[in-house]
Amino acid sequence: MEKKPAVKTKVNVNNKRPSVREYFKGVRTELRKVIWPTRKELASYTGVVIMTCVAFSLIFWVFDSAFLALLKAVLNISM
């Protein structure tokens, strides 16, 4: 079985760092490619994030309370 030659990627031949101006030009170019969410989508996504945080905090609270009750029962601690 023959080995295929490795695909070469484009590398800066001079090994120079791009200037600050070139960097921000590249950032601006990439930001133009972004598809920004609409106001409605943003509100929907925000609601999902908030509800997920609330759900996970409640789940962690329940597990923490149950663990504490179990620990108090095992160690015979009363408060």
C-alpha positions in Angstrom: 0.0 0.0 0.0 1.5 3.3 -1.1 1.5 6.3 1.2 -0.1 9.4 -0.2 1.8 12.6 0.1 0.7 14.9 2.9 -1.4 17.8 2.0 0.5 21.0 2.5 -1.2 24.0 3.9 -0.4 27.5 3.0 2.2 28.8 5.4 3.7 32.2 5.7 7.0 31.7 4.0 8.7 34.6 5.9 7.4 33.4 9.3 6.5 37.0 10.1 3.7 37.9 12.3 1.0 39.9 10.6 0.9 43.6 11.5 -1.9 44.9 13.8 -3.5 46.5 10.8 -3.6 43.2 8.9 -4.9 41.4 11.9 -7.9 43.8 12.3 -8.5 43.7 8.6 -8.8 39.9 8.9 -11.1 40.2 11.9 -13.3 42.6 9.9 -13.4 40.3 7.0 -14.4 37.3 9.2 -17.1 39.4 11.0 -18.7 40.2 7.6 -19.2 36.4 7.2 -21.2 36.1 10.4 -24.9 35.6 10.2 -26.2 37.6 13.2 -29.4 36.5 14.9 -32.6 38.5 14.6 -34.0 40.2 17.6 -36.7 37.5 17.9 -34.1 34.7 17.7 -31.9 36.5 20.3 -34.8 36.7 22.7 -35.6 33.1 22.2 -32.0 31.9 22.7 -31.7 34.1 25.8 -34.9 32.6 27.2 -33.6 29.1 26.6 -30.3 29.9 28.4 -32.1 31.4 31.4 -34.5 28.5 31.7 -31.6 26.0 31.4 -29.7 27.8 34.2 -32.8 27.8 36.4 -33.5 24.1 35.7 -29.9 23.1 36.5 -29.7 25.2 39.6 -32.9 23.5 40.9 -31.5 20.1 40.1 -28.3 20.8 41.9 -30.2 22.3 44.9 -32.3 19.1 45.1 -29.2 16.8 45.0 -27.3 18.9 47.5 -30.3 18.9 49.9 -30.7 15.2 49.5 -27.0 14.6 50.0 -27.0 16.8 53.1 -30.0 15.0 54.6 -28.3 11.6 53.9 -25.0 12.8 55.5 -26.8 14.1 58.6 -28.6 10.7 58.9 -25.4 8.7 58.6 -23.4 10.9 61.0 -26.3 11.4 63.5 -26.1 15.2 63.2 -29.0 17.2 64.3 -29.3 21.0 63.9 
